[in-house]
Amino acid sequence: MIVTTTDNVEGKKPVQYLGIVSGEAIMGANIFKDFLASVRDVVGGRSGAYENTTKAAKEAALEDMIEEAADLGADAVIGVDLDYEVIGGDQKTMLMVSANGTAVKFG
């Protein structure tokens, strides 16, 4: 399935708009990751643990969105937007990623 952030696919014309599709993923960050991230903040560098969590959440949200589009019989999802949010009160230990786009069929 074609998935793009643009509102069209070169050489293809949507003949039917099937509606908005979405996928969400909420990933928890554990105490060990939080500790390692705080050490990285002090000494500098990238936090591989958080990067991996962010990547996994993005992939899960996109997979859910694609599955919803496939269930509608879509050929593509256009205008995809990814949103990231940290949730969980003062501790902020949860990452939410949402993917939204428009499912379309091509002629």
Helices and strands as residue ranges (DSSP letters): E 2-3, E 14-28, H 31-43, H 48-71, E 76-87, E 94-106
